[in-house]
């Protein structure tokens, strides 16, 4: 039988156990209009982060029910 201590010794790759952030991102599938996607991609590298910033700004201007 393998104990937790034994398994911890086997793990040599990846994040150390217990170091995962509490606010990790979540994978989803979303379909955007081609014109919206093209506009963000045209801004160059980092377009996904800018899209997230734009969504956060939009959320900040509205009260969701």
C-alpha positions in Angstrom: 0.0 0.0 0.0 1.2 3.5 -0.8 1.0 6.2 1.8 0.6 9.9 1.2 4.2 10.4 2.1 5.4 7.8 -0.3 3.3 9.3 -3.1 4.7 12.8 -2.4 8.2 11.4 -2.8 7.3 10.1 -6.3 6.0 13.4 -7.6 8.9 15.2 -9.2 7.1 17.3 -11.9 4.4 20.0 -11.8 3.2 22.3 -9.1 4.0 21.4 -5.5 0.9 20.1 -3.8 -1.2 22.8 -2.2 0.1 25.7 -4.3 -2.9 26.1 -6.6 -4.4 29.6 -6.5 -7.9 29.9 -5.2 -8.9 32.1 -8.1 -7.9 29.9 -11.0 -9.4 30.4 -14.4 -12.2 28.2 -15.7 -12.3 26.7 -19.2 -15.4 27.4 -21.2 -16.5 27.3 -24.9 -17.8 30.6 -26.3 -18.6 31.5 -29.9 -17.9 35.1 -30.9 -18.9 37.0 -34.0 -16.1 37.0 -36.6 -15.9 40.8 -36.6 -15.5 41.0 -32.8 -12.9 38.3 -32.8 -11.0 39.8 -35.7 -11.0 43.2 -34.0 -9.4 41.9 -30.8 -6.9 39.7 -32.7 -5.9 42.7 -34.8 -4.6 44.4 -31.7 -1.8 41.9 -31.6 -0.3 39.6 -28.9 -2.3 39.8 -25.6 -5.6 40.2 -27.3 -7.2 37.6 -25.0 -6.2 39.6 -21.9 -7.6 42.8 -23.5 -10.9 40.9 -24.2 -11.1 39.9 -20.6 -10.4 43.6 -19.6 -13.1 44.8 -21.9 -15.6 42.3 -20.4 -14.7 43.4 -16.9 -15.1 47.0 -17.8 -18.5 46.2 -19.3 -19.5 44.4 -16.1 -18.4 47.3 -14.0 -20.8 49.6 -15.8 -23.8 47.4 -15.3 -25.8 45.9 -12.6 -26.6 42.3 -13.3 -29.8 40.7 -12.1 
